Amino acid sequence: MQGTLNRYLADINQQAEHMFHRLIKEMTERQGVTEILKAEQLWEWIGLMNNIQACARELSIVN
């Protein structure tokens, strides 16, 4: 049973990580956070990315 449970939990963890990264990608696209912004205004990009990641974490916990 333990081998099955560990595989199941690893699969769930992987699905959650994929969902988290997909959510971040969607949010960056919607907010116009691009590599160009990163190159031209690094500190603004960092702030926006930190905000997006915090929001994605909150949404991941809620769901």
Backbone as a printed PyTorch tensor [residue, N CA C, xyz], in Angstrom:
tensor([[[  0.8230,  -1.1870,   0.0000],
         [  0.0000,   0.0000,   0.0000],
         [  0.8720,   1.2590,   0.0000]],

        [[  1.9890,   1.2490,   0.7400],
         [  2.8090,   2.4460,   0.8350],
         [  3.3650,   2.8440,  -0.5290]],

        [[  3.8050,   1.8970,  -1.3480],
         [  4.2970,   2.2220,  -2.6690],
         [  3.2200,   2.8710,  -3.5150]],

        [[  2.0070,   2.3980,  -3.4090],
         [  0.8850,   2.9680,  -4.1590],
         [  0.5700,   4.3720,  -3.6710]],

        [[  0.5540,   4.5420,  -2.3700],
         [  0.2520,   5.8550,  -1.8050],
         [  1.3180,   6.8740,  -2.2080]],

        [[  2.5830,   6.4860,  -2.1290],
         [  3.6540,   7.4040,  -2.5060],
         [  3.5640,   7.8080,  -3.9760]],

        [[  3.2690,   6.8440,  -4.8520],
         [  3.1140,   7.1640,  -6.2750],
         [  1.9410,   8.0980,  -6.4910]],

        [[  0.8440,   7.8420,  -5.8050],
         [ -0.3430,   8.6860,  -5.9150],
         [ -0.0440,  10.1100,  -5.4580]],

        [[  0.5970,  10.2430,  -4.3130],
         [  0.9240,  11.5720,  -3.7910],
         [  1.9180,  12.3040,  -4.6950]],

        [[  2.8800,  11.5820,  -5.2550],
         [  3.8340,  12.1910,  -6.1800],
         [  3.1130,  12.6860,  -7.4270]],

        [[  2.1390,  11.9140,  -7.9090],
         [  1.3620,  12.3120,  -9.0880],
         [  0.5300,  13.5620,  -8.7950]],

        [[ -0.1020,  13.6000,  -7.6470],
         [ -0.8940,  14.7660,  -7.2520],
         [  0.0060,  15.9920,  -7.1340]],

        [[  1.1750,  15.8270,  -6.5350],
         [  2.1220,  16.9340,  -6.3970],
         [  2.5430,  17.4530,  -7.7620]],

        [[  2.8190,  16.5490,  -8.6850],
         [  3.2270,  16.9550, -10.0330],
         [  2.0970,  17.7050, -10.7430]],

        [[  0.8750,  17.2320, -10.5960],
         [ -0.2670,  17.9180, -11.1940],
         [ -0.4280,  19.3270, -10.6090]],

        [[ -0.2440,  19.4630,  -9.3070],
         [ -0.3690,  20.7630,  -8.6560],
         [  0.7190,  21.7210,  -9.1490]],

        [[  1.9400,  21.2220,  -9.3110],
         [  3.0210,  22.0650,  -9.8180],
         [  2.7410,  22.5250, -11.2470]],

        [[  2.2450,  21.6250, -12.0810],
         [  1.9000,  21.9980, -13.4580],
         [  0.8000,  23.0640, -13.4650]],

        [[ -0.1960,  22.9010, -12.6230],
         [ -1.2910,  23.8530, -12.5540],
         [ -0.7690,  25.2190, -12.0920]],

        [[  0.1130,  25.2180, -11.0930],
         [  0.6810,  26.4550, -10.5740],
         [  1.4610,  27.1960, -11.6640]],

        [[  2.3010,  26.4760, -12.4050],
         [  3.0970,  27.1050, -13.4610],
         [  2.2220,  27.5830, -14.6230]],

        [[  1.1920,  26.8150, -14.9450],
         [  0.2620,  27.2320, -15.9990],
         [ -0.4830,  28.5010, -15.5830]],

        [[ -0.8800,  28.5720, -14.3330],
         [ -1.5660,  29.7460, -13.8180],
         [ -0.6600,  30.9780, -13.8780]],

        [[  0.5870,  30.8250, -13.5040],
         [  1.5400,  31.9380, -13.5750],
         [  1.7120,  32.3860, -15.0240]],

        [[  1.8370,  31.4430, -15.9340],
         [  1.9950,  31.7910, -17.3460],
         [  0.7840,  32.5670, -17.8560]],

        [[ -0.4180,  32.0970, -17.5310],
         [ -1.6330,  32.7760, -17.9690],
         [ -1.7230,  34.1830, -17.3800]],

        [[ -1.3760,  34.3230, -16.1170],
         [ -1.4670,  35.6270, -15.4630],
         [ -0.4450,  36.6050, -16.0460]],

        [[  0.7640,  36.1280, -16.3420],
         [  1.7690,  37.0220, -16.9310],
         [  1.3430,  37.4740, -18.3170]],

        [[  0.7470,  36.5770, -19.0900],
         [  0.2760,  36.9470, -20.4260],
         [ -0.8430,  37.9790, -20.3430]],

        [[ -1.7900,  37.7740, -19.4480],
         [ -2.9180,  38.7030, -19.3100],
         [ -2.4740,  40.0840, -18.8380]],

        [[ -1.4430,  40.1190, -18.0030],
         [ -0.9850,  41.3960, -17.4490],
         [  0.1210,  42.0380, -18.2860]],

        [[  0.5050,  41.3840, -19.3670],
         [  1.5130,  41.9510, -20.2580],
         [  2.9160,  41.9610, -19.6830]],

        [[  3.2130,  41.0210, -18.8100],
         [  4.5480,  40.9100, -18.2200],
         [  5.3880,  40.0830, -19.1870]],

        [[  6.3210,  40.7510, -19.8590],
         [  7.0830,  40.1210, -20.9310],
         [  8.5800,  40.1360, -20.6450]],

        [[  9.3110,  39.4220, -21.4820],
         [ 10.7690,  39.4380, -21.4060],
         [ 11.3120,  40.8170, -21.7720]],

        [[ 10.6000,  41.5340, -22.6160],
         [ 11.0130,  42.8980, -22.9690],
         [ 10.9430,  43.7890, -21.7250]],

        [[  9.8530,  43.6760, -20.9750],
         [  9.7270,  44.4310, -19.7300],
         [ 10.8530,  44.0510, -18.7740]],

        [[ 11.1550,  42.7730, -18.7050],
         [ 12.2370,  42.2950, -17.8420],
         [ 13.5670,  42.9400, -18.2260]],

        [[ 13.8290,  43.0310, -19.5280],
         [ 15.0870,  43.5940, -20.0020],
         [ 15.1560,  45.1070, -19.7960]],

        [[ 14.0230,  45.7760, -19.9270],
         [ 14.0160,  47.2380, -19.8700],
         [ 13.7390,  47.7980, -18.4740]],

        [[ 12.9170,  47.1120, -17.7010],
         [ 12.5260,  47.6090, -16.3670],
         [ 12.5180,  46.4410, -15.3830]],

        [[ 13.7070,  46.0040, -15.0310],
         [ 13.8560,  44.7970, -14.2220],
         [ 13.1090,  44.8730, -12.9000]],

        [[ 13.2380,  45.9820, -12.1770],
         [ 12.6050,  46.0730, -10.8590],
         [ 11.0810,  46.0460, -10.9490]],

        [[ 10.5260,  46.6510, -11.9680],
         [  9.0700,  46.5860, -12.1620],
         [  8.6520,  45.1470, -12.4670]],

        [[  9.4290,  44.4800, -13.3240],
         [  9.1530,  43.0820, -13.6780],
         [  9.1930,  42.2000, -12.4300]],

        [[ 10.2060,  42.4050, -11.5850],
         [ 10.3340,  41.6130, -10.3480],
         [  9.1150,  41.8240,  -9.4610]],

        [[  8.6910,  43.0610,  -9.2990],
         [  7.5170,  43.3420,  -8.4780],
         [  6.2560,  42.6870,  -9.0140]],

        [[  6.0680,  42.7910, -10.3180],
         [  4.8920,  42.1650, -10.9330],
         [  4.9280,  40.6480, -10.7970]],

        [[  6.0950,  40.0550, -11.0190],
         [  6.2110,  38.5970, -10.9060],
         [  5.9930,  38.1310,  -9.4640]],

        [[  6.5060,  38.8720,  -8.5040],
         [  6.2600,  38.5170,  -7.1000],
         [  4.7720,  38.5660,  -6.7810]],

        [[  4.0840,  39.5830,  -7.2910],
         [  2.6480,  39.7070,  -7.0770],
         [  1.8900,  38.5610,  -7.7420]],

        [[  2.2600,  38.2460,  -8.9570],
         [  1.6050,  37.1560,  -9.6830],
         [  1.8060,  35.8320,  -8.9520]],

        [[  3.0160,  35.5690,  -8.4950],
         [  3.2770,  34.3140,  -7.7840],
         [  2.5010,  34.2400,  -6.4740]],

        [[  2.4020,  35.3640,  -5.7730],
         [  1.6300,  35.3770,  -4.5270],
         [  0.1550,  35.1000,  -4.8000]],

        [[ -0.3700,  35.7110,  -5.8450],
         [ -1.7720,  35.4670,  -6.2090],
         [ -1.9870,  34.0140,  -6.6280]],

        [[ -1.0680,  33.4680,  -7.3760],
         [ -1.1840,  32.0700,  -7.8150],
         [ -1.1320,  31.1260,  -6.6150]],

        [[ -0.2840,  31.4310,  -5.6330],
         [ -0.2250,  30.5990,  -4.4240],
         [ -1.5640,  30.6400,  -3.6830]],

        [[ -2.1360,  31.8300,  -3.5670],
         [ -3.4250,  31.9670,  -2.8920],
         [ -4.5070,  31.1860,  -3.6150]],

        [[ -4.5300,  31.2990,  -4.9400],
         [ -5.5320,  30.5710,  -5.7180],
         [ -5.3270,  29.0650,  -5.6120]],

        [[ -4.0910,  28.6250,  -5.5430],
         [ -3.7940,  27.2000,  -5.4300],
         [ -4.2640,  26.6530,  -4.0910]],

        [[ -4.1380,  27.4440,  -3.0450],
         [ -4.5740,  27.0110,  -1.7180],
         [ -6.0890,  26.9560,  -1.6460]],

        [[ -6.7490,  27.9430,  -2.2300],
         [ -8.2030,  28.0220,  -2.1890],
         [ -8.8270,  26.8580,  -2.9460]],

        [[ -8.2690,  26.5580,  -4.1230],
         [ -8.8380,  25.4880,  -4.9340],
         [ -8.3970,  24.1870,  -4.3740]]])
